[in-house]
Amino acid sequence: MQTEVLLPLIGYLLLVFLLSVYAYRKRTKGEFLNEYFLGNRSMGGFVLAMTITATYVSASSFIGGPGAAYKYGLGWVLLAMIQLPAIWLSLGVLGKKFAILARRYNAVTLNDMLYARYQSRFLVWFASISLLVAFFGAMTVQFIGGARLLETAAGIPYTYGLVIFGISIALYTAIGGFRASVLNDALQGLVMLLGTVILLVAIIHHAGGLTAAVAKMNTIDPKLISVEGADDILSWPFLTSFWVLVCFGVIGLPHTAVRCISYKDSKAVHRGIILGTIVMAVLMFGMHFAGALGRAILPDLTIPDQVIPTLMVQVLPPFAAGIFLAAPMAAIMSTINAQLLQSSATIVKDIYLNTFPKEIKNEKRLAKISSYSTLVLGALLLIAAWNPPQMIIWLNLLAFGGLEAVFLWPLVLGLYWEKANSTGAISGMVVGGVLYALLATFKIEIMDFHAIVPSLIFSLIAFIIGNLFGKNPVQSVENTPTIYSK
């Protein structure tokens, strides 16, 4: 165990908990549901940019993505830049219209929005179950990434690191809620930016310069510096699939979409788009380029996901490594607290209150259920992450795809197609979700495309066909029922 590495990390975690305590005090002064799950919709542009970027950038971006770049080379760095428009797409497509409707309907969760738009309880139940199942897989990835960081960079055994990381995340999310999440995201976004730049500079210096590093990669395998990548992995179907999965499809991610209903005003969303895109560019390029160049310094890693934490220890002094260990840890923590919070919101708002609508006024009970559900989910995730795979990026992409296949078209078409109805939305969700599960489970590739591409195509077709057999639910806002109406 490396004490010099651990000390600054412990200090960082203490700062995170202090922000959570501050958020808890603010929460006790506001109405519970809006404050705990949305922070009273008070985010400014800088905080919005940082929270939506930090929520999107995860263990896959700091651990799995650089691990893939280490294995497949510079071509994967170009592939990673496909994600650059993700923030612009999320805030641009959903953004203002989504936030305006959320305020009209007093929506707190994504499923509140879906119910207000389509007025179908079956849709809410299906969406809730789909979200919880996919989030469980996505959060397991984050737990694995956090434990691997502590294992490789600080010398803590994987199982001990998993317990430490899991308990820390579950506690600070349960205590502070959404406000703690976004405040920590702002801090974590800055830490990620600083850590990425310094680590990349240190890696290039340690490798003897950029030219020497690329020459060493060429010696190991010329494919590492080719556009196609090692094993010729970057085919056109793969590139198209990746763009759909990690860029266009991000519009349908619930934990990203909920950020689009919690900002303060239009000025905040405009500033968030600009700042968020800049931050995304630096993080995506910096971390994946660092992973690719790491092959020149560490040519024989058996587990690619260990490249970033191993490089931190090797190219930085121990105390500095501890400080910048906070960067990937911040990425992981910011993503998992958003997903934990959204899962808790789904359990409380979309399942519990849908079953017992009169409990909406019992704020003490809702607060307890929210906190307990977060802690129980954290415990279950510890168990799921106990025996990790060697490369977590594939598991993370699997969970991403499942969420997108279910939520993308009901969200986008619900906003922009006035005649969209619940029959169409349910048809699209069921076909997209089931088809994606079957294709991904049995590893069936249609024309070499990832499962997300045919799933979204057939989901759209099912939505349009199903829409022909349903009734248009659009009505005045005053007469729109809430999820608690009987």
FENTA-V129568 format. One record per residue. N is the residue number from 1. RES is the residue in one small letter. BURIAL is b if it has 24 or more other ideal C-beta (glycine too) atoms within 12 Angstrom, else e. D_CENTER is the distance of its C-alpha to the mean C-alpha in Angstrom with 1 decimal. Layout:
BEGIN
<<N;RES;BURIAL;D_CENTER> <N;RES;BURIAL;D_CENTER>>
END
This chain:
BEGIN
<<1;m;e;30.1> <2;q;b;29.9> <3;t;e;30.7> <4;e;e;30.4> <5;v;b;26.8> <6;l;b;26.0> <7;l;e;27.8> <8;p;b;25.6> <9;l;b;22.4> <10;i;b;24.1> <11;g;e;25.0> <12;y;b;21.4> <13;l;b;20.3> <14;l;e;23.4> <15;l;b;22.4> <16;v;b;19.0> <17;f;b;21.1> <18;l;e;23.6> <19;l;b;21.0> <20;s;b;20.0> <21;v;e;23.8> <22;y;e;24.3> <23;a;b;21.6> <24;y;b;23.4> <25;r;e;26.6> <26;k;b;25.4> <27;r;b;24.1> <28;t;e;27.5> <29;k;e;29.0> <30;g;b;27.1> <31;e;e;26.7> <32;f;b;24.4> <33;l;b;22.0> <34;n;b;21.5> <35;e;b;21.3> <36;y;b;19.2> <37;f;b;16.5> <38;l;b;16.8> <39;g;b;18.8> <40;n;b;21.6> <41;r;b;19.9> <42;s;e;21.1> <43;m;b;18.6> <44;g;b;20.4> <45;g;b;19.4> <46;f;b;18.6> <47;v;b;16.4> <48;l;b;14.6> <49;a;b;14.1> <50;m;b;12.9> <51;t;b;10.6> <52;i;b;8.8> <53;t;b;8.9> <54;a;b;8.0> <55;t;b;4.9> <56;y;b;4.1> <57;v;b;6.3> <58;s;b;5.9> <59;a;b;8.9> <60;s;b;9.1> <61;s;b;9.9> <62;f;b;12.2> <63;i;b;13.6> <64;g;b;13.2> <65;g;b;13.5> <66;p;b;16.5> <67;g;b;17.9> <68;a;b;18.1> <69;a;b;19.7> <70;y;b;22.1> <71;k;b;23.1> <72;y;b;23.3> <73;g;b;24.3> <74;l;b;24.1> <75;g;b;23.4> <76;w;b;19.9> <77;v;b;19.5> <78;l;b;20.7> <79;l;b;18.3> <80;a;b;15.3> <81;m;b;16.7> <82;i;b;16.2> <83;q;b;12.7> <84;l;b;14.7> <85;p;b;15.3> <86;a;b;11.7> <87;i;b;12.0> <88;w;b;15.6> <89;l;b;15.0> <90;s;b;12.6> <91;l;b;15.0> <92;g;b;18.0> <93;v;b;17.9> <94;l;b;16.7> <95;g;b;17.5> <96;k;b;21.0> <97;k;b;22.1> <98;f;b;19.2> <99;a;b;19.8> <100;i;e;23.6> <101;l;b;23.5> <102;a;b;21.2> <103;r;b;23.9> <104;r;e;26.6> <105;y;b;25.4> <106;n;b;24.3> <107;a;b;21.0> <108;v;b;18.6> <109;t;b;16.0> <110;l;b;15.0> <111;n;b;17.8> <112;d;b;20.2> <113;m;b;19.9> <114;l;b;20.4> <115;y;b;23.4> <116;a;b;24.9> <117;r;b;24.8> <118;y;b;25.8> <119;q;b;27.6> <120;s;b;27.0> <121;r;b;26.4> <122;f;e;25.9> <123;l;b;23.0> <124;v;b;21.3> <125;w;b;22.0> <126;f;b;20.8> <127;a;b;17.5> <128;s;b;17.1> <129;i;b;17.9> <130;s;b;15.7> <131;l;b;12.6> <132;l;b;13.7> <133;v;b;14.5> <134;a;b;11.4> <135;f;b;9.2> <136;f;b;12.0> <137;g;b;11.5> <138;a;b;7.8> <139;m;b;8.8> <140;t;b;11.9> <141;v;b;10.5> <142;q;b;9.3> <143;f;b;12.8> <144;i;b;14.5> <145;g;b;13.1> <146;g;b;14.3> <147;a;b;17.6> <148;r;b;18.3> <149;l;b;18.0> <150;l;b;20.5> <151;e;b;22.6> <152;t;b;23.1> <153;a;b;23.3> <154;a;b;24.9> <155;g;b;26.9> <156;i;b;25.6> <157;p;e;25.9> <158;y;b;22.7> <159;t;e;23.5> <160;y;e;24.4> <161;g;b;21.3> <162;l;b;19.1> <163;v;b;21.1> <164;i;b;21.0> <165;f;b;17.3> <166;g;b;16.7> <167;i;b;19.4> <168;s;b;18.3> <169;i;b;14.8> <170;a;b;16.2> <171;l;b;19.1> <172;y;b;17.7> <173;t;b;15.2> <174;a;b;18.2> <175;i;b;20.5> <176;g;b;19.0> <177;g;b;16.7> <178;f;b;14.8> <179;r;b;17.2> <180;a;b;16.6> <181;s;b;12.9> <182;v;b;13.5> <183;l;b;16.5> <184;n;b;14.9> <185;d;b;12.1> <186;a;b;15.3> <187;l;b;16.9> <188;q;b;14.1> <189;g;b;13.7> <190;l;b;17.4> <191;v;b;17.5> <192;m;b;15.0> <193;l;b;17.3> <194;l;b;20.4> <195;g;b;19.5> <196;t;b;18.5> <197;v;b;21.8> <198;i;b;24.0> <199;l;b;22.8> <200;l;b;23.3> <201;v;e;26.7> <202;a;b;27.7> <203;i;b;26.8> <204;i;b;28.9> <205;h;e;31.7> <206;h;b;31.8> <207;a;b;32.0> <208;g;e;35.0> <209;g;e;33.5> <210;l;e;31.4> <211;t;e;34.4> <212;a;e;35.2> <213;a;b;31.6> <214;v;b;31.5> <215;a;e;35.0> <216;k;b;34.1> <217;m;b;31.2> <218;n;e;33.8> <219;t;e;36.1> <220;i;b;33.7> <221;d;b;32.8> <222;p;e;33.5> <223;k;e;30.6> <224;l;b;28.2> <225;i;b;29.2> <226;s;b;29.5> <227;v;e;27.3> <228;e;b;27.2> <229;g;b;25.9> <230;a;b;27.2> <231;d;e;28.2> <232;d;e;28.0> <233;i;b;24.5> <234;l;b;23.6> <235;s;e;25.6> <236;w;e;25.4> <237;p;e;23.9> <238;f;b;21.2> <239;l;b;20.5> <240;t;b;20.5> <241;s;b;18.2> <242;f;b;15.7> <243;w;b;15.9> <244;v;b;15.5> <245;l;b;12.5> <246;v;b;10.3> <247;c;b;12.2> <248;f;b;14.2> <249;g;b;12.3> <250;v;b;9.1> <251;i;b;11.6> <252;g;b;11.4> <253;l;b;7.8> <254;p;b;9.0> <255;h;b;6.7> <256;t;b;7.0> <257;a;b;10.6> <258;v;b;11.6> <259;r;b;11.5> <260;c;b;14.0> <261;i;b;16.5> <262;s;b;16.6> <263;y;b;18.1> <264;k;b;21.8> <265;d;e;23.5> <266;s;e;23.6> <267;k;e;24.3> <268;a;b;21.0> <269;v;b;19.1> <270;h;e;21.3> <271;r;b;20.9> <272;g;b;17.1> <273;i;b;17.1> <274;i;e;19.5> <275;l;b;18.1> <276;g;b;14.4> <277;t;b;15.7> <278;i;e;17.9> <279;v;b;15.4> <280;m;b;13.1> <281;a;b;16.4> <282;v;b;17.5> <283;l;b;14.4> <284;m;b;14.0> <285;f;b;17.8> <286;g;b;18.6> <287;m;b;16.5> <288;h;b;17.2> <289;f;b;20.8> <290;a;b;21.2> <291;g;b;20.2> <292;a;b;22.7> <293;l;b;25.4> <294;g;b;25.0> <295;r;b;26.9> <296;a;b;29.9> <297;i;b;29.8> <298;l;b;28.7> <299;p;e;30.0> <300;d;e;30.1> <301;l;b;26.9> <302;t;e;26.6> <303;i;b;22.9> <304;p;b;21.0> <305;d;b;17.9> <306;q;b;20.4> <307;v;b;21.2> <308;i;b;19.4> <309;p;b;20.4> <310;t;b;23.9> <311;l;b;24.3> <312;m;b;23.6> <313;v;b;26.4> <314;q;b;28.7> <315;v;b;28.6> <316;l;b;28.2> <317;p;e;30.7> <318;p;b;29.6> <319;f;e;29.1> <320;a;b;27.2> <321;a;b;25.0> <322;g;b;24.2> <323;i;b;23.3> <324;f;b;21.0> <325;l;b;19.5> <326;a;b;17.7> <327;a;b;15.7> <328;p;b;13.6> <329;m;b;13.8> <330;a;b;12.5> <331;a;b;9.3> <332;i;b;8.8> <333;m;b;10.2> <334;s;b;8.3> <335;t;b;4.9> <336;i;b;7.2> <337;n;b;9.5> <338;a;b;7.5> <339;q;b;7.1> <340;l;b;10.6> <341;l;b;11.9> <342;q;b;11.0> <343;s;b;12.5> <344;s;b;15.4> <345;a;b;15.9> <346;t;b;16.2> <347;i;b;18.7> <348;v;b;20.7> <349;k;b;20.7> <350;d;b;20.5> <351;i;b;22.3> <352;y;b;24.5> <353;l;b;25.7> <354;n;b;26.0> <355;t;e;28.4> <356;f;e;30.1> <357;p;e;29.9> <358;k;e;32.6> <359;e;e;30.5> <360;i;b;28.6> <361;k;e;31.2> <362;n;e;30.9> <363;e;e;28.4> <364;k;e;29.3> <365;r;e;28.5> <366;l;b;25.2> <367;a;b;24.3> <368;k;e;25.3> <369;i;b;23.5> <370;s;b;20.2> <371;s;b;20.7> <372;y;e;22.2> <373;s;b;19.5> <374;t;b;16.8> <375;l;b;19.3> <376;v;e;20.2> <377;l;b;16.6> <378;g;b;16.3> <379;a;b;19.7> <380;l;b;18.9> <381;l;b;15.8> <382;l;b;18.3> <383;i;e;20.6> <384;a;b;18.2> <385;a;b;17.2> <386;w;e;20.9> <387;n;e;21.7> <388;p;b;18.9> <389;p;b;19.2> <390;q;e;20.2> <391;m;b;17.3> <392;i;b;13.8> <393;i;b;12.4> <394;w;b;14.2> <395;l;b;12.8> <396;n;b;9.1> <397;l;b;10.4> <398;l;b;12.5> <399;a;b;9.9> <400;f;b;8.1> <401;g;b;11.8> <402;g;b;12.9> <403;l;b;10.8> <404;e;b;11.9> <405;a;b;15.4> <406;v;b;15.9> <407;f;b;14.6> <408;l;b;15.1> <409;w;b;18.9> <410;p;b;19.5> <411;l;b;17.5> <412;v;b;19.0> <413;l;b;22.4> <414;g;b;22.6> <415;l;b;22.3> <416;y;e;24.6> <417;w;e;27.0> <418;e;e;29.3> <419;k;e;30.8> <420;a;b;27.7> <421;n;b;28.4> <422;s;b;27.1> <423;t;b;28.9> <424;g;b;27.2> <425;a;b;23.7> <426;i;b;24.3> <427;s;b;25.8> <428;g;b;22.8> <429;m;b;20.3> <430;v;b;22.5> <431;v;b;23.5> <432;g;b;20.0> <433;g;b;18.6> <434;v;b;21.8> <435;l;b;22.4> <436;y;b;19.0> <437;a;b;19.5> <438;l;e;23.1> <439;l;b;22.4> <440;a;b;19.6> <441;t;e;21.7> <442;f;e;24.9> <443;k;e;23.5> <444;i;e;25.4> <445;e;e;25.0> <446;i;e;26.7> <447;m;e;28.2> <448;d;e;25.8> <449;f;b;22.7> <450;h;b;19.5> <451;a;b;19.3> <452;i;b;16.9> <453;v;b;19.7> <454;p;b;22.5> <455;s;b;20.4> <456;l;b;19.5> <457;i;b;23.1> <458;f;b;24.7> <459;s;b;22.4> <460;l;b;23.6> <461;i;e;27.2> <462;a;b;27.0> <463;f;b;25.8> <464;i;b;28.7> <465;i;e;31.3> <466;g;b;30.3> <467;n;b;30.5> <468;l;e;34.2> <469;f;e;34.9> <470;g;b;33.3> <471;k;e;34.4> <472;n;e;32.8> <473;p;b;31.4> <474;v;e;31.4> <475;q;e;33.5> <476;s;e;34.0> <477;v;e;31.4> <478;e;e;34.1> <479;n;e;34.6> <480;t;e;30.9> <481;p;b;30.4> <482;t;b;27.6> <483;i;b;25.8> <484;y;b;28.4> <485;s;e;31.4> <486;k;e;33.8>>
END
